[in-house]
């Protein structure tokens, strides 16, 4: 590869890294946000098990958010200014929600029984605020920060649908990580969240081409449309399989992990569809990745750090999941 072609490929490399970091964050922190939003439905003993199921992982999960935003800042500074300028308020709400979660998570372990419920409510509130804020941000980003009544309505729909997707993911995580009565209750929570999540996904998929001419042209042009039909069709099959598994007895046995893995595949397909819809834009219809990227010399220097930090983050995450694999035991504090 020549120097010129490598320079042109650098923005693509960083865009791919940023996208992967955000995808891993949405999946990994999505399930623990979902568990947080289910806290109010559990008994006191069940809440301890639910917290224990995400305790070893949630710090590592949020590292991917820092990585994704960091890449946006240093690799695409022009886009960083546009995106955070448009999303300043929801970003603030998201950070407030994540802060509430962190504080409540740490303080509930030492709180007296009379105060523990208050910290659990804050954990639920922080999870909900962060999830709704992320949904609003995604809706505004996908629509290119357009102006008019339909754009906020579209963002509001995603702000309502994304928390339901997180709840379904969180309930499936609990099905995989718990046993007994809590596992049975988690199956019920997953069934309850499945329908609104699917309805929201269908409505948003139908509305996205209406809200963005760029997306409409890409998804409804022949012959590309024929190949792209594989994404919604596969997504539908996976979601139907999740529902069937939740109705079966095998989900309480050795296949308890399968609904969670199938939902990960759904998120990956959604990410691929979004990536196809917006590429080569980093801000749709406004900035391409090459227009927003830092100078090639800067990207090459940054790439050295990325080649060190990304494998380290991935290794730490994989190590945490390997060490704490299996069913969640009783919550204990030193």
PEPE-V205555 format. One record per backbone hydrogen bond with DSSP energy under -0.5 kcal/mol. CO is the residue of the C=O (numbers start at 1). NH is the residue of the N-H. Records with the same first field share a line. If there is no record, write none. Layout:
CO=NH + NH
This chain:
2=6
3=7
4=8
5=9
6=10
7=11
9=13
10=14
11=15
12=16
13=17
14=18
15=19
16=20
17=21
18=22
19=23
20=24
21=25
22=26
23=27
24=28
25=29 + 30
26=30
27=31
28=32
29=33
30=34
31=35
32=36
33=37
34=38
35=38
36=39
38=41
39=42
43=47
44=48
45=49
46=50
47=51
48=52
49=53
50=54
51=54 + 55
52=56
54=57 + 58
57=61
58=62
59=63
60=64
61=64
62=66
63=67
64=68
65=69
66=70
67=71
68=72
69=73
70=74
71=75 + 76
72=76
75=294
76=80
77=81
78=82
79=83
80=84
81=85
82=86
83=87
85=88
87=91
88=92
89=93
90=94
91=95
92=96
93=97
94=98
95=99
96=100
97=101
98=102
99=103
100=104
101=105
102=106
103=107
104=108
107=110 + 111
112=115 + 116
113=117
115=119
116=120
117=121
118=122
119=123
120=124
121=125
122=126
123=127
124=128
125=129
126=130
127=131
128=132
129=133
130=134
131=135
132=136
133=137
134=138
135=139
136=140
137=141
138=142
139=143
140=145
141=144
143=146
148=151 + 152
149=153
150=154
151=155
152=156
153=157
154=158
155=159
156=160
157=161
158=162
159=163
160=164
161=165
162=166
163=167
164=168
165=169
166=170
167=171
168=172
169=173
170=174
171=175
172=176
173=177
174=178
177=328
179=182 + 183
180=184
181=185
182=186
183=187
184=188
185=189
186=190
187=191
188=192
189=193
190=194
191=195
192=196
193=197
194=198
195=199
196=200
197=201
198=202
199=203
200=204
201=205
202=206
203=207
204=208
205=209
206=210
207=211
208=212
212=216
213=217
214=218
215=219
216=220
221=225
223=226 + 227
224=228
225=229
227=230
228=231 + 232
229=233
230=234
231=235
232=236
233=237
234=238
235=239
236=240
237=241
238=242
239=243
240=244
241=245
242=246
243=247
245=248
248=251
249=252
250=253 + 255
253=256
255=258
257=261
258=262
259=263
260=264
261=265
262=266
263=267
264=268
265=269
266=270
267=271
268=272
269=273
270=274
271=275
272=276
273=277
274=278
275=279
278=281
280=289
283=286 + 287
287=282 + 283
288=292
289=293
292=78
295=298 + 299
296=300
297=301
298=302
299=303
300=304
301=305
302=306
303=307
304=308
305=308 + 309
306=310
308=312
309=313
310=314
311=315
312=316
313=317
314=318
315=319
316=320
317=321
318=322
319=323
320=324
322=325
